[in-house]
Amino acid sequence: MSRPRKSGPVRPKPEPPKKRARKSLPEELACDAVAHEKTAPGDQVEVRVRLPKPVTEALTARAVRAEKNLTALVAEILEAAVRKAAPLS
């Protein structure tokens, strides 16, 4: 046999936690991510990159031929790729 329900004060359902407004633009997310990176002189940010050894060796050989250091060469390659993909504003 089932028991009749006891009637008592009706409790309101707890409200679900409010969600924070999401940033919709990748540029806004990127700006926040870069804000946490180590800064370098000249409005630059220091970024570490891990590459496979054969790629690093090929880039180093290219840097030697161009009489540049590896860091400068990689920075040039990345900057050129960004300019080609989407011009900076």
DSSP file (Angstrom, degrees, kcal/mol; ACC not computed):
  #  RESIDUE AA STRUCTURE BP1 BP2  ACC     N-H-->O    O-->H-N    N-H-->O    O-->H-N    TCO  KAPPA ALPHA  PHI   PSI    X-CA   Y-CA   Z-CA
    1    1 A M              0   0    0      0, 0.0     2,-0.3     0, 0.0     0, 0.0   0.000 360.0 360.0 360.0 139.1    0.0    0.0    0.0
    2    2 A S        -     0   0    0      1,-0.0     0, 0.0     0, 0.0     0, 0.0  -0.676 360.0-124.4 -95.2 150.3    1.2    3.4   -0.8
    3    3 A R        -     0   0    0     -2,-0.3     2,-0.1     1,-0.1     3,-0.1  -0.647  28.4-107.4 -89.3 147.0    1.1    6.3    1.6
    4    4 A P        -     0   0    0      0, 0.0     2,-0.1     0, 0.0    -1,-0.1  -0.460  42.1-103.2 -69.3 146.3   -0.6    9.6    0.7
    5    5 A R        -     0   0    0     -2,-0.1     2,-0.4     1,-0.1     0, 0.0  -0.427  30.5-122.5 -69.8 142.0    1.8   12.4    0.0
    6    6 A K        -     0   0    0     -2,-0.1     2,-0.5    -3,-0.1    -1,-0.1  -0.704  22.6-136.0 -83.1 134.5    2.1   15.0    2.7
    7    7 A S        +     0   0    0     -2,-0.4     3,-0.0     3,-0.0    -1,-0.0  -0.777  40.7 144.1 -92.3 135.8    1.3   18.5    1.6
    8    8 A G        -     0   0    0     -2,-0.5     2,-0.0     1,-0.0     3,-0.0  -0.810  55.4 -40.3-150.7-171.6    3.6   21.1    2.7
    9    9 A P        -     0   0    0      0, 0.0     2,-0.5     0, 0.0    -1,-0.0  -0.365  61.0-120.9 -63.3 139.5    5.2   24.3    1.5
   10   10 A V        -     0   0    0     -2,-0.0    -3,-0.0    -3,-0.0     0, 0.0  -0.704  23.3-144.4 -84.3 124.1    6.2   24.2   -2.2
   11   11 A R        -     0   0    0     -2,-0.5     2,-0.1     1,-0.0    -3,-0.0  -0.737  16.4-122.4 -89.6 133.2    9.8   24.8   -2.6
   12   12 A P        -     0   0    0      0, 0.0     3,-0.1     0, 0.0    -1,-0.0  -0.465  33.6-103.6 -70.4 147.3   10.8   26.7   -5.8
   13   13 A K        -     0   0    0     -2,-0.1     2,-0.1     1,-0.1     0, 0.0  -0.475  41.4-105.0 -68.6 138.6   13.3   24.9   -8.0
   14   14 A P        -     0   0    0      0, 0.0    -1,-0.1     0, 0.0    -3,-0.0  -0.399  37.4-112.3 -65.5 142.2   16.8   26.2   -7.7
   15   15 A E        -     0   0    0      1,-0.1     3,-0.1    -2,-0.1     0, 0.0  -0.491  32.3-109.1 -73.7 141.8   17.9   28.3  -10.7
   16   16 A P        -     0   0    0      0, 0.0    -1,-0.1     0, 0.0     3,-0.1  -0.377  48.0 -86.2 -66.2 151.2   20.6   26.9  -12.9
   17   17 A P        -     0   0    0      0, 0.0     2,-0.2     0, 0.0     0, 0.0  -0.304  49.1-109.3 -60.0 140.5   23.9   28.6  -12.6
   18   18 A K        -     0   0    0     -3,-0.1     2,-0.3     1,-0.1    -3,-0.0  -0.498  29.6-129.7 -73.4 136.7   24.1   31.6  -14.9
   19   19 A K        -     0   0    0     -2,-0.2     2,-0.1    -3,-0.1    -1,-0.1  -0.643  20.5-117.9 -85.9 142.2   26.5   31.2  -17.8
   20   20 A R        -     0   0    0     -2,-0.3     2,-0.1     1,-0.1    -1,-0.1  -0.472  39.9 -92.8 -74.5 150.9   29.1   33.8  -18.5
   21   21 A A        -     0   0    0     -2,-0.1     2,-0.3     1,-0.1    -1,-0.1  -0.438  44.9-130.5 -63.0 132.5   28.8   35.6  -21.8
   22   22 A R        -     0   0    0     -2,-0.1     2,-0.5    -3,-0.1    -1,-0.1  -0.650  11.7-121.6 -88.8 142.4   31.0   33.8  -24.3
   23   23 A K        -     0   0    0     -2,-0.3     6,-0.0     1,-0.2    -1,-0.0  -0.718  26.2-168.2 -80.5 125.9   33.5   35.7  -26.4
   24   24 A S        +     0   0    0     -2,-0.5    -1,-0.2     4,-0.0     3,-0.0   0.773  57.1  78.2 -92.3 -26.1   32.5   35.0  -30.0
   25   25 A L    >>  -     0   0    0      1,-0.1     4,-1.8     2,-0.0     3,-0.6  -0.693  68.3-142.7 -91.7 133.1   35.4   36.3  -32.0
   26   26 A P  H 3> S+     0   0    0      0, 0.0     4,-2.7     0, 0.0     5,-0.2   0.840 103.4  61.3 -57.4 -32.0   38.6   34.2  -32.3
   27   27 A E  H 3> S+     0   0    0      2,-0.2     4,-2.1     1,-0.2     5,-0.1   0.888 103.4  48.6 -63.5 -38.5   40.5   37.5  -32.2
   28   28 A E  H <> S+     0   0    0     -3,-0.6     4,-1.9     2,-0.2    -1,-0.2   0.910 112.8  47.6 -67.6 -41.3   39.1   38.3  -28.7
   29   29 A L  H  X S+     0   0    0     -4,-1.8     4,-2.2     1,-0.2    -2,-0.2   0.900 111.8  50.6 -64.6 -40.7   40.0   34.8  -27.4
   30   30 A A  H  X S+     0   0    0     -4,-2.7     4,-2.8     1,-0.2     5,-0.2   0.897 107.1  54.0 -64.3 -40.2   43.5   35.2  -28.9
   31   31 A C  H  X S+     0   0    0     -4,-2.1     4,-1.5     1,-0.2    -1,-0.2   0.913 110.2  47.0 -61.1 -43.0   44.0   38.6  -27.3
   32   32 A D  H  X S+     0   0    0     -4,-1.9     4,-0.5     2,-0.2    -1,-0.2   0.904 112.9  49.2 -65.2 -41.1   43.1   37.0  -23.9
   33   33 A A  H >< S+     0   0    0     -4,-2.2     3,-1.1     1,-0.2     4,-0.2   0.911 111.5  48.2 -65.4 -42.4   45.5   34.1  -24.5
   34   34 A V  H >< S+     0   0    0     -4,-2.8     3,-1.6     1,-0.2    -1,-0.2   0.792  97.7  70.7 -69.8 -27.5   48.4   36.3  -25.5
   35   35 A A  H 3< S+     0   0    0     -4,-1.5    -1,-0.2     1,-0.3    -2,-0.2   0.754  98.0  51.3 -60.9 -22.9   47.9   38.5  -22.5
   36   36 A H  T << S+     0   0    0     -3,-1.1    -1,-0.3    -4,-0.5    -2,-0.2   0.489  92.0  97.6 -93.3  -4.0   49.2   35.7  -20.3
   37   37 A E  S <  S-     0   0    0     -3,-1.6     2,-0.3    -4,-0.2    10,-0.1  -0.413  87.6 -91.5 -83.5 161.2   52.3   35.1  -22.4
   38   38 A K  E     -A   46   0A   0      8,-0.5     8,-3.3    -2,-0.1     2,-0.2  -0.549  44.4-134.5 -72.3 129.8   55.8   36.5  -21.5
   39   39 A T  E     -A   45   0A   0     -2,-0.3     6,-0.3     6,-0.2    -1,-0.1  -0.502  17.7-163.1 -87.0 156.3   56.3   39.9  -23.2
   40   40 A A  E  >  -A   44   0A   0      4,-2.9     4,-1.4    -2,-0.2     3,-0.3  -0.863  37.2 -72.6-130.5 164.5   59.5   40.9  -24.9
   41   41 A P  T  4 S+     0   0    0      0, 0.0    -1,-0.1     0, 0.0     4,-0.0  -0.192 110.4  36.3 -58.4 150.0   60.8   44.3  -26.0
   42   42 A G  T  4 S-     0   0    0      1,-0.2     3,-0.1     2,-0.0     0, 0.0   0.846 131.0 -63.7  80.0  36.1   59.2   46.0  -28.9
   43   43 A D  T  4 S+     0   0    0     -3,-0.3     2,-0.3     1,-0.2    -1,-0.2   0.900 101.0 134.8  55.7  44.3   55.5   45.0  -28.3
   44   44 A Q  E  <  -A   40   0A   0     -4,-1.4    -4,-2.9     2,-0.0     2,-0.4  -0.805  47.8-139.4-120.4 163.1   56.4   41.4  -28.9
   45   45 A V  E     -A   39   0A   0     -2,-0.3     2,-0.5    -6,-0.3    -6,-0.2  -0.973  17.0-127.2-124.8 137.3   55.5   38.2  -27.1
   46   46 A E  E     -A   38   0A   0     -8,-3.3    -8,-0.5    -2,-0.4     2,-0.4  -0.719  31.7-179.0 -85.8 127.5   57.8   35.3  -26.4
   47   47 A V        -     0   0    0     -2,-0.5     2,-0.4   -10,-0.1    -2,-0.0  -0.984  18.2-143.1-129.2 137.7   56.3   31.9  -27.6
   48   48 A R        -     0   0    0     -2,-0.4     2,-0.4     2,-0.0    -2,-0.0  -0.818  17.5-169.4-100.5 141.3   57.9   28.5  -27.3
   49   49 A V        -     0   0    0     -2,-0.4     2,-0.5     2,-0.0    -2,-0.0  -0.992  12.2-151.3-131.7 136.3   57.4   26.0  -30.1
   50   50 A R        +     0   0    0     -2,-0.4    -2,-0.0     6,-0.0     0, 0.0  -0.937  22.0 177.6-107.4 127.6   58.2   22.3  -30.2
   51   51 A L        -     0   0    0     -2,-0.5    -2,-0.0     2,-0.0     5,-0.0  -0.915  36.3 -96.0-126.3 152.0   59.0   20.8  -33.6
   52   52 A P     >  -     0   0    0      0, 0.0     4,-2.4     0, 0.0     3,-0.4  -0.349  41.1-112.8 -61.8 149.9   60.1   17.4  -34.7
   53   53 A K  H  > S+     0   0    0      1,-0.2     4,-2.7     2,-0.2     5,-0.2   0.883 114.9  52.5 -56.4 -44.3   63.8   17.0  -35.0
   54   54 A P  H  > S+     0   0    0      0, 0.0     4,-2.1     0, 0.0    -1,-0.2   0.887 111.0  48.2 -61.6 -35.8   63.8   16.6  -38.9
   55   55 A V  H  > S+     0   0    0     -3,-0.4     4,-2.6     2,-0.2     5,-0.2   0.923 111.8  49.4 -67.8 -43.3   61.8   19.8  -39.2
   56   56 A T  H  X S+     0   0    0     -4,-2.4     4,-2.5     1,-0.2    -1,-0.2   0.906 111.0  49.7 -62.2 -41.5   64.1   21.7  -36.8
   57   57 A E  H  X S+     0   0    0     -4,-2.7     4,-2.3    -5,-0.2    -1,-0.2   0.908 111.5  48.6 -64.6 -41.2   67.2   20.5  -38.8
   58   58 A A  H  X S+     0   0    0     -4,-2.1     4,-2.1    -5,-0.2    -2,-0.2   0.913 113.5  46.7 -65.7 -41.8   65.7   21.6  -42.1
   59   59 A L  H  X S+     0   0    0     -4,-2.6     4,-2.5     2,-0.2    -2,-0.2   0.886 111.2  52.0 -67.1 -37.8   64.8   25.0  -40.7
   60   60 A T  H  X S+     0   0    0     -4,-2.5     4,-2.5     2,-0.2    -2,-0.2   0.915 109.3  49.6 -64.6 -42.3   68.2   25.4  -39.1
   61   61 A A  H  X S+     0   0    0     -4,-2.3     4,-2.4     1,-0.2    -1,-0.2   0.914 111.4  49.6 -61.8 -41.8   69.9   24.5  -42.5
   62   62 A R  H  X S+     0   0    0     -4,-2.1     4,-2.0     1,-0.2    -2,-0.2   0.900 110.4  50.5 -62.7 -40.6   67.7   27.1  -44.2
   63   63 A A  H  <>S+     0   0    0     -4,-2.5     5,-2.8     2,-0.2     4,-0.4   0.900 109.4  50.8 -64.7 -40.8   68.6   29.7  -41.5
   64   64 A V  H ><5S+     0   0    0     -4,-2.5     3,-1.2     1,-0.2    -2,-0.2   0.930 110.1  49.5 -62.7 -45.3   72.3   29.0  -42.0
   65   65 A R  H 3<5S+     0   0    0     -4,-2.4    -1,-0.2     1,-0.3    -2,-0.2   0.877 114.3  45.1 -61.3 -36.6   71.9   29.4  -45.8
   66   66 A A  T 3<5S-     0   0    0     -4,-2.0    -1,-0.3    -5,-0.2    -2,-0.2   0.445 112.2-122.7 -85.5   0.2   70.1   32.7  -45.2
   67   67 A E  T < 5S+     0   0    0     -3,-1.2     2,-0.3    -4,-0.4    -3,-0.2   0.916  72.4 119.6  56.2  47.3   72.7   33.8  -42.6
   68   68 A K      < -     0   0    0     -5,-2.8    -1,-0.2    -6,-0.1     2,-0.2  -0.866  67.9-104.6-129.4 164.0   70.0   34.2  -39.9
   69   69 A N     >  -     0   0    0     -2,-0.3     4,-2.2    -3,-0.1     5,-0.2  -0.581  35.1-110.4 -87.4 161.3   69.4   32.6  -36.6
   70   70 A L  H  > S+     0   0    0      1,-0.2     4,-2.7    -2,-0.2     5,-0.2   0.877 115.4  53.7 -59.2 -42.0   66.7   30.0  -36.3
   71   71 A T  H  > S+     0   0    0      1,-0.2     4,-2.3     2,-0.2    -1,-0.2   0.918 109.7  47.2 -61.4 -44.8   64.4   32.1  -34.1
   72   72 A A  H  > S+     0   0    0      2,-0.2     4,-2.3     1,-0.2    -1,-0.2   0.904 112.6  49.9 -64.5 -41.4   64.5   35.0  -36.6
   73   73 A L  H  X S+     0   0    0     -4,-2.2     4,-2.5     2,-0.2    -2,-0.2   0.940 111.5  47.3 -63.4 -47.2   63.8   32.7  -39.5
   74   74 A V  H  X S+     0   0    0     -4,-2.7     4,-2.6     1,-0.2     5,-0.2   0.905 111.3  52.1 -61.9 -41.0   60.8   31.0  -37.8
   75   75 A A  H  X S+     0   0    0     -4,-2.3     4,-2.6    -5,-0.2    -1,-0.2   0.921 110.3  48.5 -60.8 -43.7   59.4   34.4  -36.8
   76   76 A E  H  X S+     0   0    0     -4,-2.3     4,-2.4     2,-0.2    -2,-0.2   0.916 111.5  49.5 -62.1 -43.3   59.6   35.6  -40.5
   77   77 A I  H  X S+     0   0    0     -4,-2.5     4,-2.0     2,-0.2    -2,-0.2   0.930 113.9  45.1 -62.4 -45.7   57.9   32.4  -41.7
   78   78 A L  H  X S+     0   0    0     -4,-2.6     4,-2.1     2,-0.2    -2,-0.2   0.908 112.8  50.2 -66.5 -42.0   55.1   32.7  -39.2
   79   79 A E  H  X S+     0   0    0     -4,-2.6     4,-2.4    -5,-0.2    -1,-0.2   0.909 110.9  49.7 -62.7 -41.5   54.6   36.4  -39.8
   80   80 A A  H  X S+     0   0    0     -4,-2.4     4,-2.2     1,-0.2    -1,-0.2   0.886 109.3  52.2 -64.5 -38.8   54.5   35.9  -43.6
   81   81 A A  H  X S+     0   0    0     -4,-2.0     4,-2.2     2,-0.2    -1,-0.2   0.885 110.0  48.3 -65.4 -38.2   51.9   33.1  -43.1
   82   82 A V  H  X S+     0   0    0     -4,-2.1     4,-2.6     2,-0.2    -2,-0.2   0.922 111.8  49.1 -68.0 -43.6   49.7   35.4  -41.0
   83   83 A R  H  < S+     0   0    0     -4,-2.4    -2,-0.2     1,-0.2    -1,-0.2   0.895 113.5  47.4 -62.4 -38.7   49.9   38.2  -43.6
   84   84 A K  H  < S+     0   0    0     -4,-2.2    -1,-0.2    -5,-0.2    -2,-0.2   0.896 115.6  44.1 -69.2 -40.5   49.1   35.8  -46.4
   85   85 A A  H  < S-     0   0    0     -4,-2.2    -2,-0.2     1,-0.3    -3,-0.2   0.948 135.7  -9.7 -71.9 -50.2   46.1   34.2  -44.6
   86   86 A A  S  < S-     0   0    0     -4,-2.6    -1,-0.3    -5,-0.2    -2,-0.1  -0.896  74.9-118.2-154.3 117.8   44.5   37.4  -43.2
   87   87 A P        -     0   0    0      0, 0.0     2,-0.1     0, 0.0    -4,-0.1  -0.281  34.8-114.0 -58.3 138.4   46.0   40.9  -43.3
   88   88 A L              0   0    0      1,-0.1    -5,-0.0     0, 0.0    -6,-0.0  -0.452 360.0 360.0 -71.0 145.7   46.5   42.4  -39.9
   89   89 A S              0   0    0     -2,-0.1    -1,-0.1     0, 0.0     0, 0.0   0.468 360.0 360.0 -87.1 360.0   44.4   45.4  -39.0
